[in-house]
């Protein structure tokens, strides 16, 4: 089982803050994003390859090629700007 957390714009657009995913053969962060994108238009638009969506695995910054494992917590969030 994976615990997926959504932050900022993603939480608002998807309408959920977190969920648990199990029984899906996912190996990388990119696999997770691709699987989520197949949920429908809003998901595919926000997780499209031309959109920047950052990820963290177990509170450590990650890239799309990083491996995910059963029991991991994956956070997805848009880039943050500050000033």
Biopython code that builds the backbone (N, CA, C, O; Angstrom):
import numpy as np
from Bio.PDB.StructureBuilder import StructureBuilder

atoms = [
    (1, "UNK", "N", (0.834, -1.174, 0.000)),
    (1, "UNK", "CA", (0.000, 0.000, 0.000)),
    (1, "UNK", "C", (0.885, 1.246, 0.000)),
    (1, "UNK", "O", (1.891, 1.304, 0.707)),
    (2, "UNK", "N", (0.502, 2.229, -0.792)),
    (2, "UNK", "CA", (1.155, 3.529, -0.811)),
    (2, "UNK", "C", (0.209, 4.555, -0.212)),
    (2, "UNK", "O", (-1.002, 4.488, -0.422)),
    (3, "UNK", "N", (0.754, 5.495, 0.528)),
    (3, "UNK", "CA", (-0.033, 6.628, 0.978)),
    (3, "UNK", "C", (0.389, 7.809, 0.115)),
    (3, "UNK", "O", (1.564, 8.175, 0.088)),
    (4, "UNK", "N", (-0.564, 8.403, -0.586)),
    (4, "UNK", "CA", (-0.283, 9.524, -1.468)),
    (4, "UNK", "C", (-0.923, 10.773, -0.876)),
    (4, "UNK", "O", (-2.112, 10.793, -0.556)),
    (5, "UNK", "N", (-0.106, 11.816, -0.738)),
    (5, "UNK", "CA", (-0.554, 13.097, -0.200)),
    (5, "UNK", "C", (-0.536, 14.133, -1.316)),
    (5, "UNK", "O", (0.391, 14.171, -2.125)),
    (6, "UNK", "N", (-1.567, 14.974, -1.352)),
    (6, "UNK", "CA", (-1.656, 16.035, -2.355)),
    (6, "UNK", "C", (-1.614, 17.381, -1.634)),
    (6, "UNK", "O", (-2.275, 17.572, -0.613)),
    (7, "UNK", "N", (-0.831, 18.306, -2.177)),
    (7, "UNK", "CA", (-0.669, 19.604, -1.535)),
    (7, "UNK", "C", (-1.019, 20.750, -2.486)),
    (7, "UNK", "O", (-0.984, 20.605, -3.708)),
    (8, "UNK", "N", (-1.355, 21.890, -1.885)),
    (8, "UNK", "CA", (-1.595, 23.150, -2.591)),
    (8, "UNK", "C", (-2.647, 22.975, -3.689)),
    (8, "UNK", "O", (-3.721, 22.424, -3.445)),
    (9, "UNK", "N", (-2.332, 23.444, -4.895)),
    (9, "UNK", "CA", (-3.281, 23.427, -6.006)),
    (9, "UNK", "C", (-3.795, 22.020, -6.290)),
    (9, "UNK", "O", (-4.970, 21.850, -6.615)),
    (10, "UNK", "N", (-2.939, 21.012, -6.173)),
    (10, "UNK", "CA", (-3.369, 19.644, -6.475)),
    (10, "UNK", "C", (-4.470, 19.186, -5.522)),
    (10, "UNK", "O", (-5.434, 18.548, -5.945)),
    (11, "UNK", "N", (-4.331, 19.508, -4.253)),
    (11, "UNK", "CA", (-5.358, 19.121, -3.270)),
    (11, "UNK", "C", (-6.683, 19.793, -3.616)),
    (11, "UNK", "O", (-7.740, 19.166, -3.544)),
    (12, "UNK", "N", (-6.624, 21.058, -3.989)),
    (12, "UNK", "CA", (-7.845, 21.796, -4.323)),
    (12, "UNK", "C", (-8.507, 21.245, -5.585)),
    (12, "UNK", "O", (-9.720, 21.037, -5.609)),
    (13, "UNK", "N", (-7.725, 21.009, -6.619)),
    (13, "UNK", "CA", (-8.282, 20.564, -7.896)),
    (13, "UNK", "C", (-8.776, 19.127, -7.833)),
    (13, "UNK", "O", (-9.836, 18.811, -8.372)),
    (14, "UNK", "N", (-8.017, 18.255, -7.177)),
    (14, "UNK", "CA", (-8.420, 16.851, -7.088)),
    (14, "UNK", "C", (-9.512, 16.630, -6.047)),
    (14, "UNK", "O", (-10.239, 15.638, -6.105)),
    (15, "UNK", "N", (-9.625, 17.552, -5.097)),
    (15, "UNK", "CA", (-10.668, 17.443, -4.090)),
    (15, "UNK", "C", (-10.376, 16.453, -2.973)),
    (15, "UNK", "O", (-11.281, 16.069, -2.232)),
    (16, "UNK", "N", (-9.117, 16.036, -2.846)),
    (16, "UNK", "CA", (-8.726, 15.149, -1.750)),
    (16, "UNK", "C", (-7.339, 15.539, -1.254)),
    (16, "UNK", "O", (-6.511, 16.035, -2.018)),
    (17, "UNK", "N", (-7.097, 15.313, 0.019)),
    (17, "UNK", "CA", (-5.794, 15.630, 0.609)),
    (17, "UNK", "C", (-4.864, 14.423, 0.603)),
    (17, "UNK", "O", (-3.644, 14.572, 0.532)),
    (18, "UNK", "N", (-5.444, 13.228, 0.679)),
    (18, "UNK", "CA", (-4.621, 12.021, 0.693)),
    (18, "UNK", "C", (-5.467, 10.813, 0.345)),
    (18, "UNK", "O", (-6.697, 10.856, 0.382)),
    (19, "UNK", "N", (-4.780, 9.736, 0.007)),
    (19, "UNK", "CA", (-5.454, 8.467, -0.269)),
    (19, "UNK", "C", (-4.454, 7.336, -0.143)),
    (19, "UNK", "O", (-3.243, 7.556, -0.133)),
    (20, "UNK", "N", (-4.973, 6.131, -0.048)),
    (20, "UNK", "CA", (-4.137, 4.938, -0.010)),
    (20, "UNK", "C", (-4.386, 4.154, -1.284)),
    (20, "UNK", "O", (-5.527, 3.968, -1.709)),
    (21, "UNK", "N", (-3.301, 3.702, -1.883)),
    (21, "UNK", "CA", (-3.371, 2.949, -3.134)),
    (21, "UNK", "C", (-2.712, 1.598, -2.906)),
    (21, "UNK", "O", (-1.581, 1.513, -2.426)),
    (22, "UNK", "N", (-3.429, 0.557, -3.253)),
    (22, "UNK", "CA", (-2.847, -0.784, -3.118)),
    (22, "UNK", "C", (-3.255, -1.639, -4.308)),
    (22, "UNK", "O", (-4.235, -1.355, -4.998)),
    (23, "UNK", "N", (-2.489, -2.678, -4.527)),
    (23, "UNK", "CA", (-2.814, -3.615, -5.594)),
    (23, "UNK", "C", (-2.495, -3.127, -6.993)),
    (23, "UNK", "O", (-2.943, -3.721, -7.974)),
    (24, "UNK", "N", (-1.725, -2.052, -7.100)),
    (24, "UNK", "CA", (-1.347, -1.521, -8.407)),
    (24, "UNK", "C", (0.169, -1.658, -8.549)),
    (24, "UNK", "O", (0.909, -1.175, -7.692)),
    (25, "UNK", "N", (0.643, -2.307, -9.611)),
    (25, "UNK", "CA", (2.095, -2.503, -9.767)),
    (25, "UNK", "C", (2.796, -1.229, -10.243)),
    (25, "UNK", "O", (2.906, -0.988, -11.445)),
    (26, "UNK", "N", (3.261, -0.430, -9.311)),
    (26, "UNK", "CA", (3.951, 0.820, -9.614)),
    (26, "UNK", "C", (5.392, 0.708, -9.147)),
    (26, "UNK", "O", (5.652, 0.260, -8.031)),
    (27, "UNK", "N", (6.328, 1.113, -9.994)),
    (27, "UNK", "CA", (7.742, 1.007, -9.642)),
    (27, "UNK", "C", (8.399, 2.353, -9.358)),
    (27, "UNK", "O", (9.302, 2.435, -8.525)),
    (28, "UNK", "N", (7.955, 3.414, -10.043)),
    (28, "UNK", "CA", (8.601, 4.720, -9.913)),
    (28, "UNK", "C", (7.565, 5.817, -9.683)),
    (28, "UNK", "O", (6.360, 5.598, -9.814)),
    (29, "UNK", "N", (8.058, 6.983, -9.344)),
    (29, "UNK", "CA", (7.187, 8.148, -9.197)),
    (29, "UNK", "C", (6.478, 8.420, -10.528)),
    (29, "UNK", "O", (5.290, 8.742, -10.538)),
    (30, "UNK", "N", (7.186, 8.295, -11.631)),
    (30, "UNK", "CA", (6.582, 8.503, -12.949)),
    (30, "UNK", "C", (5.431, 7.526, -13.190)),
    (30, "UNK", "O", (4.398, 7.908, -13.741)),
    (31, "UNK", "N", (5.604, 6.267, -12.780)),
    (31, "UNK", "CA", (4.528, 5.275, -12.914)),
    (31, "UNK", "C", (3.290, 5.724, -12.137)),
    (31, "UNK", "O", (2.167, 5.612, -12.627)),
    (32, "UNK", "N", (3.505, 6.229, -10.932)),
    (32, "UNK", "CA", (2.386, 6.693, -10.107)),
    (32, "UNK", "C", (1.663, 7.847, -10.786)),
    (32, "UNK", "O", (0.436, 7.842, -10.880)),
    (33, "UNK", "N", (2.417, 8.836, -11.259)),
    (33, "UNK", "CA", (1.806, 9.994, -11.927)),
    (33, "UNK", "C", (1.016, 9.552, -13.162)),
    (33, "UNK", "O", (-0.093, 10.028, -13.402)),
    (34, "UNK", "N", (1.600, 8.638, -13.939)),
    (34, "UNK", "CA", (0.916, 8.148, -15.140)),
    (34, "UNK", "C", (-0.371, 7.408, -14.773)),
    (34, "UNK", "O", (-1.404, 7.599, -15.415)),
    (35, "UNK", "N", (-0.309, 6.575, -13.756)),
    (35, "UNK", "CA", (-1.495, 5.833, -13.317)),
    (35, "UNK", "C", (-2.584, 6.794, -12.843)),
    (35, "UNK", "O", (-3.755, 6.627, -13.185)),
    (36, "UNK", "N", (-2.200, 7.795, -12.060)),
    (36, "UNK", "CA", (-3.167, 8.786, -11.584)),
    (36, "UNK", "C", (-3.761, 9.584, -12.736)),
    (36, "UNK", "O", (-4.946, 9.913, -12.712)),
    (37, "UNK", "N", (-2.957, 9.898, -13.737)),
    (37, "UNK", "CA", (-3.415, 10.699, -14.878)),
    (37, "UNK", "C", (-4.537, 10.012, -15.649)),
    (37, "UNK", "O", (-5.327, 10.682, -16.314)),
    (38, "UNK", "N", (-4.616, 8.698, -15.570)),
    (38, "UNK", "CA", (-5.666, 7.964, -16.280)),
    (38, "UNK", "C", (-7.024, 8.033, -15.587)),
    (38, "UNK", "O", (-7.988, 7.428, -16.057)),
    (39, "UNK", "N", (-7.110, 8.755, -14.489)),
    (39, "UNK", "CA", (-8.380, 8.877, -13.766)),
    (39, "UNK", "C", (-9.374, 9.797, -14.472)),
    (39, "UNK", "O", (-10.577, 9.713, -14.221)),
    (40, "UNK", "N", (-8.903, 10.648, -15.326)),
    (40, "UNK", "CA", (-9.814, 11.542, -16.017)),
    (40, "UNK", "C", (-9.162, 12.860, -16.363)),
    (40, "UNK", "O", (-7.973, 13.073, -16.126)),
    (41, "UNK", "N", (-9.971, 13.743, -16.930)),
    (41, "UNK", "CA", (-9.463, 14.983, -17.501)),
    (41, "UNK", "C", (-8.701, 15.871, -16.526)),
    (41, "UNK", "O", (-7.605, 16.332, -16.845)),
    (42, "UNK", "N", (-9.253, 16.117, -15.352)),
    (42, "UNK", "CA", (-8.575, 16.985, -14.387)),
    (42, "UNK", "C", (-7.235, 16.379, -13.993)),
    (42, "UNK", "O", (-6.225, 17.080, -13.923)),
    (43, "UNK", "N", (-7.229, 15.088, -13.738)),
    (43, "UNK", "CA", (-6.006, 14.392, -13.347)),
    (43, "UNK", "C", (-4.981, 14.423, -14.471)),
    (43, "UNK", "O", (-3.811, 14.727, -14.239)),
    (44, "UNK", "N", (-5.415, 14.110, -15.690)),
    (44, "UNK", "CA", (-4.471, 14.077, -16.809)),
    (44, "UNK", "C", (-3.938, 15.470, -17.132)),
    (44, "UNK", "O", (-2.781, 15.608, -17.531)),
    (45, "UNK", "N", (-4.747, 16.486, -16.970)),
    (45, "UNK", "CA", (-4.295, 17.856, -17.221)),
    (45, "UNK", "C", (-3.245, 18.279, -16.191)),
    (45, "UNK", "O", (-2.201, 18.816, -16.561)),
    (46, "UNK", "N", (-3.505, 18.048, -14.928)),
    (46, "UNK", "CA", (-2.590, 18.480, -13.869)),
    (46, "UNK", "C", (-1.305, 17.650, -13.812)),
    (46, "UNK", "O", (-0.271, 18.139, -13.355)),
    (47, "UNK", "N", (-1.366, 16.406, -14.272)),
    (47, "UNK", "CA", (-0.198, 15.534, -14.222)),
    (47, "UNK", "C", (0.427, 15.316, -15.596)),
    (47, "UNK", "O", (1.220, 14.393, -15.784)),
    (48, "UNK", "N", (0.068, 16.171, -16.556)),
    (48, "UNK", "CA", (0.615, 16.080, -17.906)),
    (48, "UNK", "C", (2.134, 16.268, -17.876)),
    (48, "UNK", "O", (2.677, 16.907, -16.975)),
    (49, "UNK", "N", (2.798, 15.703, -18.867)),
    (49, "UNK", "CA", (4.262, 15.744, -18.886)),
    (49, "UNK", "C", (4.813, 17.163, -19.005)),
    (49, "UNK", "O", (5.964, 17.402, -18.637)),
    (50, "UNK", "N", (4.022, 18.106, -19.508)),
    (50, "UNK", "CA", (4.512, 19.490, -19.624)),
    (50, "UNK", "C", (4.290, 20.304, -18.349)),
    (50, "UNK", "O", (4.687, 21.468, -18.289)),
    (51, "UNK", "N", (3.666, 19.716, -17.337)),
    (51, "UNK", "CA", (3.447, 20.391, -16.053)),
    (51, "UNK", "C", (4.485, 19.908, -15.044)),
    (51, "UNK", "O", (4.823, 18.725, -14.996)),
    (52, "UNK", "N", (4.979, 20.836, -14.247)),
    (52, "UNK", "CA", (5.944, 20.465, -13.214)),
    (52, "UNK", "C", (5.174, 20.100, -11.943)),
    (52, "UNK", "O", (4.446, 20.919, -11.382)),
    (53, "UNK", "N", (5.348, 18.880, -11.512)),
    (53, "UNK", "CA", (4.777, 18.403, -10.254)),
    (53, "UNK", "C", (5.922, 17.769, -9.479)),
    (53, "UNK", "O", (6.507, 16.780, -9.922)),
    (54, "UNK", "N", (6.232, 18.326, -8.348)),
    (54, "UNK", "CA", (7.320, 17.820, -7.510)),
    (54, "UNK", "C", (6.817, 16.618, -6.707)),
    (54, "UNK", "O", (5.614, 16.426, -6.527)),
    (55, "UNK", "N", (7.769, 15.822, -6.233)),
    (55, "UNK", "CA", (7.416, 14.649, -5.439)),
    (55, "UNK", "C", (8.411, 14.488, -4.295)),
    (55, "UNK", "O", (9.564, 14.912, -4.374)),
    (56, "UNK", "N", (7.923, 13.865, -3.240)),
    (56, "UNK", "CA", (8.779, 13.466, -2.125)),
    (56, "UNK", "C", (8.372, 12.053, -1.728)),
    (56, "UNK", "O", (7.188, 11.718, -1.692)),
    (57, "UNK", "N", (9.364, 11.242, -1.435)),
    (57, "UNK", "CA", (9.123, 9.892, -0.945)),
    (57, "UNK", "C", (9.588, 9.857, 0.501)),
    (57, "UNK", "O", (10.760, 10.094, 0.796)),
    (58, "UNK", "N", (8.665, 9.562, 1.388)),
    (58, "UNK", "CA", (8.968, 9.514, 2.825)),
    (58, "UNK", "C", (9.680, 10.792, 3.288)),
    (58, "UNK", "O", (10.651, 10.750, 4.043)),
    (59, "UNK", "N", (9.164, 11.920, 2.810)),
    (59, "UNK", "CA", (9.612, 13.265, 3.176)),
    (59, "UNK", "C", (11.004, 13.606, 2.665)),
    (59, "UNK", "O", (11.660, 14.496, 3.205)),
    (60, "UNK", "N", (11.459, 12.911, 1.633)),
    (60, "UNK", "CA", (12.731, 13.207, 0.969)),
    (60, "UNK", "C", (12.418, 13.552, -0.488)),
    (60, "UNK", "O", (11.714, 12.800, -1.162)),
    (61, "UNK", "N", (12.930, 14.673, -0.977)),
    (61, "UNK", "CA", (12.676, 15.062, -2.356)),
    (61, "UNK", "C", (13.047, 13.920, -3.297)),
    (61, "UNK", "O", (14.031, 13.211, -3.085)),
    (62, "UNK", "N", (12.236, 13.760, -4.341)),
    (62, "UNK", "CA", (12.419, 12.655, -5.273)),
    (62, "UNK", "C", (12.234, 13.147, -6.704)),
    (62, "UNK", "O", (11.679, 14.219, -6.944)),
    (63, "UNK", "N", (12.709, 12.343, -7.643)),
    (63, "UNK", "CA", (12.507, 12.614, -9.059)),
    (63, "UNK", "C", (11.602, 11.538, -9.642)),
    (63, "UNK", "O", (11.284, 10.553, -8.977)),
    (64, "UNK", "N", (11.195, 11.735, -10.882)),
    (64, "UNK", "CA", (10.290, 10.777, -11.515)),
    (64, "UNK", "C", (10.885, 9.375, -11.643)),
    (64, "UNK", "O", (10.138, 8.399, -11.709)),
    (65, "UNK", "N", (12.195, 9.258, -11.680)),
    (65, "UNK", "CA", (12.814, 7.937, -11.849)),
    (65, "UNK", "C", (13.068, 7.219, -10.528)),
    (65, "UNK", "O", (13.485, 6.061, -10.526)),
    (66, "UNK", "N", (12.823, 7.885, -9.414)),
    (66, "UNK", "CA", (13.045, 7.247, -8.118)),
    (66, "UNK", "C", (12.035, 6.124, -7.885)),
    (66, "UNK", "O", (10.856, 6.234, -8.224)),
    (67, "UNK", "N", (12.537, 5.051, -7.298)),
    (67, "UNK", "CA", (11.722, 3.862, -7.023)),
    (67, "UNK", "C", (10.797, 4.113, -5.832)),
    (67, "UNK", "O", (11.153, 4.804, -4.877)),
    (68, "UNK", "N", (9.604, 3.532, -5.917)),
    (68, "UNK", "CA", (8.667, 3.556, -4.792)),
    (68, "UNK", "C", (8.425, 2.115, -4.350)),
    (68, "UNK", "O", (8.483, 1.176, -5.144)),
    (69, "UNK", "N", (8.154, 1.980, -3.063)),
    (69, "UNK", "CA", (7.978, 0.643, -2.485)),
    (69, "UNK", "C", (6.724, 0.606, -1.618)),
    (69, "UNK", "O", (6.247, 1.636, -1.142)),
    (70, "UNK", "N", (6.213, -0.580, -1.427)),
    (70, "UNK", "CA", (5.068, -0.786, -0.566)),
    (70, "UNK", "C", (5.351, -0.157, 0.806)),
    (70, "UNK", "O", (6.415, -0.380, 1.384)),
    (71, "UNK", "N", (4.413, 0.618, 1.316)),
    (71, "UNK", "CA", (4.567, 1.274, 2.604)),
    (71, "UNK", "C", (5.083, 2.697, 2.513)),
    (71, "UNK", "O", (5.095, 3.412, 3.515)),
    (72, "UNK", "N", (5.515, 3.127, 1.319)),
    (72, "UNK", "CA", (6.021, 4.493, 1.164)),
    (72, "UNK", "C", (4.900, 5.525, 1.234)),
    (72, "UNK", "O", (3.740, 5.247, 0.932)),
    (73, "UNK", "N", (5.298, 6.724, 1.644)),
    (73, "UNK", "CA", (4.419, 7.886, 1.609)),
    (73, "UNK", "C", (4.953, 8.792, 0.503)),
    (73, "UNK", "O", (6.100, 9.236, 0.551)),
    (74, "UNK", "N", (4.112, 9.061, -0.490)),
    (74, "UNK", "CA", (4.513, 9.898, -1.597)),
    (74, "UNK", "C", (3.696, 11.175, -1.576)),
    (74, "UNK", "O", (2.465, 11.141, -1.595)),
    (75, "UNK", "N", (4.388, 12.296, -1.536)),
    (75, "UNK", "CA", (3.731, 13.608, -1.567)),
    (75, "UNK", "C", (3.894, 14.189, -2.958)),
    (75, "UNK", "O", (4.986, 14.154, -3.525)),
    (76, "UNK", "N", (2.820, 14.720, -3.508)),
    (76, "UNK", "CA", (2.849, 15.393, -4.798)),
    (76, "UNK", "C", (2.427, 16.840, -4.598)),
    (76, "UNK", "O", (1.435, 17.122, -3.926)),
    (77, "UNK", "N", (3.192, 17.758, -5.190)),
    (77, "UNK", "CA", (2.906, 19.176, -4.993)),
    (77, "UNK", "C", (3.477, 19.989, -6.152)),
    (77, "UNK", "O", (4.471, 19.595, -6.763)),
    (78, "UNK", "N", (2.845, 21.127, -6.452)),
    (78, "UNK", "CA", (3.367, 22.004, -7.489)),
    (78, "UNK", "C", (4.598, 22.741, -6.980)),
    (78, "UNK", "O", (4.813, 22.825, -5.771)),
    (79, "UNK", "N", (5.411, 23.278, -7.892)),
    (79, "UNK", "CA", (6.558, 24.066, -7.444)),
    (79, "UNK", "C", (6.084, 25.254, -6.601)),
    (79, "UNK", "O", (5.013, 25.812, -6.840)),
    (80, "UNK", "N", (6.877, 25.618, -5.640)),
    (80, "UNK", "CA", (6.514, 26.706, -4.737)),
    (80, "UNK", "C", (7.424, 27.893, -5.017)),
    (80, "UNK", "O", (8.638, 27.747, -5.160)),
    (81, "UNK", "N", (6.815, 29.065, -5.093)),
    (81, "UNK", "CA", (7.608, 30.280, -5.231)),
    (81, "UNK", "C", (7.444, 31.112, -3.973)),
    (81, "UNK", "O", (6.442, 31.004, -3.265)),
    (82, "UNK", "N", (8.397, 31.908, -3.718)),
    (82, "UNK", "CA", (8.321, 32.751, -2.520)),
    (82, "UNK", "C", (8.993, 34.070, -2.780)),
    (82, "UNK", "O", (9.596, 34.299, -3.829)),
    (83, "UNK", "N", (8.875, 34.921, -1.806)),
    (83, "UNK", "CA", (9.491, 36.231, -2.006)),
    (83, "UNK", "C", (9.711, 36.938, -0.721)),
    (83, "UNK", "O", (10.222, 38.058, -0.713)),
]
sb = StructureBuilder()
sb.init_structure("model")
sb.init_model(0)
sb.init_chain("A")
sb.init_seg("    ")
for serial, (resi, resn, name, xyz) in enumerate(atoms, 1):
    if name == "N":
        sb.init_residue(resn, " ", resi, " ")
    sb.init_atom(name, np.array(xyz, "f"), 0.0, 1.0, " ", f" {name:<3s}", serial, name[0])
structure = sb.get_structure()
